Amino acid sequence: MEIVKDSFVIIEYRVKLDDGTIVKGEKDPASMNFVVGYNQVIPALEKRILGAREGDVLSFVITPNEGFGPYKTELVKFRSYEEFPEGRTLEKGRWVIATNPKTRAKYSYFVKDKTDEGVFLDFNHPLAGKNLHYEVKIVKVRPATQEELAFLRPCEFKKLSETQ
């Protein structure tokens, strides 16, 4: 079966950077399953596997513009310890997950540098500005079940059931 929209797919994959650093699937390939066409994975990944079949092995590069965007220097912010006292306890070179106290939304930032006056925080995605070299094996392809599609398209299925 060829991969098309509404296909349930299982892939094994490895992702490397230009310098050969493996960011996913270091010892053994990583595994992922999803239904094609519902933005459950990077759209460029879905696009590259369309038309492939079970057993196919693919290699391709996803550029920053197709992946996590370009690296933006304007997303590196300096926060003085006066305005951000918590910065004193942060470790340079570490990722931090924070929660907005008003919205409870979670976000992450990288502690890029620290000085006597404050801290430099990088709010870029860790893979921003990076080419992602994918090696993908298509392990399984089948039509998505009605239950899977109902979960992914609940409004469409509700309308359908209301008319029956």
C-alpha positions as CSV (number, residue, x, y, z in Angstrom):
1,M,0.0,0.0,0.0
2,E,1.2,3.5,-0.9
3,I,1.3,6.2,1.8
4,V,-1.4,8.7,1.2
5,K,-3.5,11.0,3.5
6,D,-5.4,8.9,6.1
7,S,-2.7,6.2,6.1
8,F,-1.6,4.9,9.5
9,V,2.2,4.7,9.3
10,I,4.9,3.2,11.5
11,I,8.5,4.4,10.7
12,E,11.9,3.8,12.2
13,Y,14.2,6.7,11.7
14,R,17.4,8.4,12.6
15,V,18.1,12.2,12.4
16,K,21.6,13.7,12.1
17,L,22.9,17.2,11.8
18,D,25.4,18.4,9.1
19,D,28.3,17.5,11.4
20,G,27.1,13.9,11.9
21,T,25.7,14.5,15.4
22,I,22.8,12.1,15.9
23,V,19.8,13.9,17.5
24,K,17.4,11.0,17.4
25,G,18.0,7.3,17.1
26,E,21.5,7.2,18.5
27,K,22.0,3.5,19.3
28,D,18.9,2.0,17.6
29,P,16.6,3.8,15.2
30,A,13.7,5.7,16.9
31,S,10.2,4.6,16.1
32,M,7.1,6.6,15.5
33,N,3.5,6.0,14.4
34,F,1.0,8.5,13.1
35,V,-1.8,9.1,10.7
36,V,-0.7,11.0,7.6
37,G,-2.3,14.4,7.0
38,Y,-3.0,15.7,10.5
39,N,0.1,17.6,11.5
40,Q,1.2,15.0,14.0
41,V,4.8,15.2,12.7
42,I,6.8,17.9,10.9
43,P,4.9,18.6,7.6
44,A,8.1,18.2,5.6
45,L,8.6,14.6,6.9
46,E,5.0,13.7,5.9
47,K,5.6,15.3,2.5
48,R,8.8,13.2,1.9
49,I,7.2,9.9,2.7
50,L,4.1,10.4,0.6
51,G,4.0,7.7,-2.1
52,A,6.4,5.4,-0.2
53,R,5.5,1.8,0.5
54,E,6.1,-0.6,3.4
55,G,9.7,-1.7,3.4
56,D,11.0,1.4,1.6
57,V,14.1,3.1,3.0
58,L,14.4,6.8,2.4
59,S,17.1,9.4,3.0
60,F,16.4,13.1,2.8
61,V,17.3,16.5,4.3
62,I,14.8,18.8,5.9
63,T,16.1,22.4,5.8
64,P,15.5,24.9,8.6
65,N,12.8,26.6,6.6
66,E,10.9,23.3,6.4
67,G,11.8,22.2,9.9
68,F,12.2,24.4,13.0
69,G,12.9,27.7,11.3
70,P,16.0,29.8,11.0
71,Y,18.0,30.6,14.1
72,K,16.9,34.1,15.2
73,T,19.4,36.2,17.2
74,E,16.5,38.4,18.4
75,L,15.3,35.4,20.4
76,V,18.4,35.6,22.6
77,K,17.5,37.9,25.5
78,F,19.5,39.4,28.3
79,R,17.8,39.5,31.7
80,S,19.4,41.3,34.6
81,Y,19.3,39.6,38.0
82,E,17.3,42.6,39.2
83,E,14.4,41.8,36.8
84,F,15.0,38.0,36.9
85,P,16.4,37.0,40.2
86,E,15.9,33.3,39.4
87,G,18.6,33.7,36.8
88,R,21.3,33.5,39.5
89,T,20.5,29.8,40.1
90,L,20.5,28.8,36.4
91,E,23.4,26.9,35.0
92,K,25.1,28.0,31.8
93,G,24.6,25.4,29.0
94,R,21.4,24.0,30.4
95,W,17.8,23.9,29.1
96,V,15.1,25.2,31.4
97,I,11.3,24.5,31.2
98,A,9.3,27.3,32.7
99,T,5.6,27.8,33.3
100,N,3.8,31.1,32.7
101,P,2.0,31.7,36.1
102,K,-1.0,33.4,34.5
103,T,-1.7,31.1,31.6
104,R,0.1,27.9,32.9
105,A,1.6,27.5,29.4
106,K,5.0,25.8,29.4
107,Y,8.0,27.0,27.4
108,S,11.7,26.3,27.3
109,Y,14.8,28.3,27.0
110,F,18.5,27.7,26.9
111,V,20.9,29.4,29.3
112,K,23.4,30.7,26.8
113,D,25.7,32.7,29.1
114,K,25.9,34.3,32.6
115,T,27.6,37.4,33.7
116,D,27.9,39.2,37.1
117,E,24.9,41.4,36.0
118,G,22.6,38.9,34.5
119,V,21.9,35.9,32.2
120,F,21.5,35.5,28.4
121,L,18.5,33.3,27.6
122,D,18.0,31.7,24.1
123,F,14.4,31.1,23.2
124,N,15.1,29.4,19.8
125,H,14.1,25.8,19.3
126,P,17.1,23.6,19.8
127,L,17.0,22.5,16.1
128,A,16.4,26.0,14.7
129,G,18.8,26.8,11.9
130,K,19.8,23.2,11.5
131,N,19.6,20.9,8.5
132,L,18.0,17.6,9.6
133,H,19.3,14.5,7.7
134,Y,16.7,11.8,8.0
135,E,17.1,8.1,7.4
136,V,13.7,6.5,7.4
137,K,12.4,2.9,7.0
138,I,8.7,2.5,6.4
139,V,7.8,-0.4,8.7
140,K,4.0,-0.5,8.4
141,V,1.4,1.2,6.2
142,R,-2.4,0.6,6.5
143,P,-5.5,2.6,6.1
144,A,-6.4,4.4,9.4
145,T,-9.3,2.9,11.2
146,Q,-12.6,4.8,11.6
147,E,-11.8,5.2,15.4
148,E,-8.4,6.7,14.6
149,L,-9.9,9.1,12.1
150,A,-12.8,10.0,14.5
151,F,-10.2,11.0,17.1
152,L,-8.3,13.1,14.6
153,R,-11.4,14.7,12.9
154,P,-14.0,14.7,15.6
155,C,-16.0,17.6,14.1
156,E,-16.4,15.9,10.8
157,F,-17.5,12.6,12.3
158,K,-19.9,14.4,14.6
159,K,-21.6,16.0,11.6
160,L,-21.7,12.6,9.9
161,S,-23.3,10.9,12.8
162,E,-25.9,13.7,13.2
163,T,-27.1,13.2,9.7
164,Q,-27.6,9.5,10.0
